[in-house]
Amino acid sequence: MTLMHKILGTAAAFALSAGAALSEPAMIYDLGGKFDKSFNEAAFAGAEKWKAETGETYREIELQSEAQREQALRRFAEAGLNPIVMAGFAFGSILEEVAADYPDTKFAIIDMVVDAPNVRSIVFSEHEGSYLAGMMAAMASKTGTVGFIGGMDIPLIRKFACGYVQGVKAANPDATVIQNMTGTTPTAWNDPVKGGELTRAQISQGADVIYAAAGGTGVGVLQTAADEGILSIGVDSNQNYMHPGQVLTSMVKRVDVAVYDAFMSGADLETGIFTLGLAQDGVGYAVDDNNAALVNDDMIAAVEDAKAKIISGEIVVHDYMTDNTCPVK
């Protein structure tokens, strides 16, 4: 058992009843929908794994607007669902208020820290996994120019970008990294057309490997990269299958396991802050039949060596969230 496993819409969509069992959990997906092929879908996979293994049911909702966040939390709590798991940092401020009103309900939030006695806060060391992705991008690039396309311009996504740039520069100090963010509002997570436009712009500047950390917007990045004959890097879920032979790798973030573990814990969910990085198998890179031909032995050896050094502390990947700066450009 790994340490990680150990510790770890419309009004009609609520379909809640006051008689719900106390042990029945709930899942609230962020904007973009549970089939975004990325962050939300990883959460959905964890919930479905729990359902398949236990034979039990859970409630869920896909948000259609920002206004539904508090409504969803309160209605699930009023219905007696426990624990209530939510995917995304944007629930943070609302959860601070709601958790205090329902002290007997356990909550779990992914990608944000909420200091409350009945909340499990699950955060990931995305910068560590992105470092490995950056190394792979630099080693696979023929032009010496690679790209990064983020979703909403927030510190969390800058954290991905900074780790990626550090990995690129570790593998090729002379490499150029082009960076773009999709927008400054939540719509940036679900704009594949804009993702495609940014991808073509980066290609015109010489990028031949582009890492997308942009939720549903990233689908447009991967599609356009495949259409234009360059490589892409997926995020959160293993997206290698989406364009076999053209997705170099995916920086996987085990949101699925975080949700699964929370559901398995039920009302006995242990609260507090849980940080999951390379050492806990919380982040990593994906190699499978879809990208095996793109990843050679030398690349794997270099990345695995870096992974071991990050875990041991010999390599320290800067965390953008600590001071909102990045030591490399």
C-alpha positions, 0 to 999 in steps of 0.5 A: 500500500502506497502512502497515498492510498493510506492517507488518502447543471440544472436544479434537477441535477441535484436530485436530493432527498432529505432521507439520504443515508448519512454514509452516502458521499457526494461529488461536486465537479468544477465548471467544465463538466465531469467529461472534460478529459482532464481534471474533473474526469479524473475526479469522476473516475475515482468516484466510479471506482469506489462505486464499482468496488463497493456497490454503493451509490453517490450523488453528484452535480456538474456546475453550470455557473459560479452561483451554484457552488454554495447552493450545491454545498448547502443542499448536499449538506442539508440532505445528510450526504457525507463526505462531500468532495469538491474538485477545484480551488474555486470552492475555497472561500465558500467552503470556509463559510459552509463548513462552519455551518455543518460541523458534523459533515466532512468535506474534502476539497482538491487544490485548495487549503481550507483551515477547518476541523471538518475539512480535508484539504488535498493539494498536489506538488504539480511543479514536481510532475511538471519538471519531469514533463519539461525534461521530456519536452526538451529532449523530444524537441527538434527546434529547441523551442517548446510551449506551455498553455495554461487555463485561468491565469492563477498562481496554481497554473503558474506553479505548473508552468514554473516547474515545467520551465525548470525541467526544460532548462535542466535538460537543455539550458539553451531552450526557449519556452513560450508561455501563454494563459488562456484567460483570467476568468473561469471560462478559460477552463473550457475554451478549446477554440482559444486553446487551438489559436494559442497553439497555432501562435506558438507553433508559428514561433517555433514550438514543436512540443506544447504542454497544456494545463488548461482543463477542457481548453487543453483538448483544443491544444492537443487536437491542434498540435496533432493536426499541425504535426507537433507533439503535445503533453496532456495533464491531470488525466492520462491523455495519451490515448486522445492522439496516439503517437502525438501526445509525448506524455501526460503529467498525471495528477492522481485526483482519482485516488484522492476522491476514491480515498475520501469516499472510502473513508466515508464519515470517518474521513481524516481531516487536515492538509494532505500534500501529494507529490512524486514521493507519494505517487500523487503526480507523475508522467504517463508511458503506455502503448500510445506514446511508447514510440516517442519515449526512448530509453535515454529519456526514461533514464534521465527522467527517472534519475531526476525523479529520484533526486527530487524525492531525495531532496537533491533536486529542489523544484521551486514552488511558485505558490511559495512566493509567486516568482519563478527563478527561470524564464 
